[in-house]
Amino acid sequence: MSDWRTPVSPILTDSLIHELIEDHNSKGPKPKAFDTKLRFSSAGDCSRALGYQALEYEVTNDFDAPAIWVTTLGTEIHEWVQDAIGRRYPGAVFEPKGRIGNITSGSSDGVLDGEVITAIIPNWEGGRALFELKTMGGFAFEKSIGLKRRTKELTNPEGPRISAVLQAALNAYTHDCDTLIIGAIALEAVSKTVGAGAGLDAIGRFVAEWHIPKAVWMPWAEAEIRRQENLVDAAEQGWLSKPVIVEGLNDDGTLELRNLDPSAARPYWKCDYCAFKQTCIADGTGIVEVAR
């Protein structure tokens, strides 16, 4: 008698994901908001990968089934949240497009004028706001809010990923916003026991929000714009950067860079998800001259 506890190859449960895979493959690459070299969603990404993207290199590491599933869930949640915000804050604008020259473009989750917010939150003083929503797993969520499960306390929150902040900052730059509002919804909630010990209410166990003023985010946006302009210019002149990613912030608030090696025994986690991983490995870790 076989052990029924051992999972078998699914014949029913995988039906939806097979449909999603077929739909993803039939649509092809997602179009850009405008005809630019890069996308706002690539903010903070590896410099080498941005060069490949600017030169339209062939993708060698496409989305797999788990990635398609996670992004589909994220898209559904984004649409639900946007619909709810629209009902709560009439006048909010969703998916407005923006561009920065011919370098990069994209669309934001939402833009809310100050009077739209003060109609509901009278003490709001943040002016025009740019909203960016991110869905994430439970572990990433706990790191972002600084939750320590063992001691059931909140300490040293990491906040949203720097890539999410930079993406929002580029959108805010194009829409002349004052405040970044970055929201996070976890796909797995903190347990009741740990949440109670840390002082989290029911919503706080899986929802978080950060407000970042213009004086803070604008220098990051300007630095990322300069970085991307330099990368695109170098790529068009025939040179690709070393694999370098924006990992976080230095103590002085400047962007912190990290050298990557996708061929390492344990590469940086984003290398495994990079669309150009195999090409990058073949090119090596130094500056690369583009074949003409």
Secondary structure, DSSP 8 states (H G I E B T S, - for coil): ---TTS----SSTTHHHHHHHHHHHHH-S---SSS-SEEGGGTT--HHHHHHHHTT---SS---HHHHHHHHHHHHHHHHHHHHHHHHSTT-B-S-EEEETTTEEEE-SEEE-HHHHHTTSTT----SEEEEEEEE-HHHHHHHHTEETTTTEE-S---S-HHHHHHHHHHHHHTT-SEEEEEEEESS---HHHHHHHT--TGGGTEEEEEEEHHHHHHHHHHHHHHHHHHHHHHHTTEE--SEEEEEE-TTSSEEEEE--TTSSS--HHHHH-TTHHHHHHH-SS-EE---
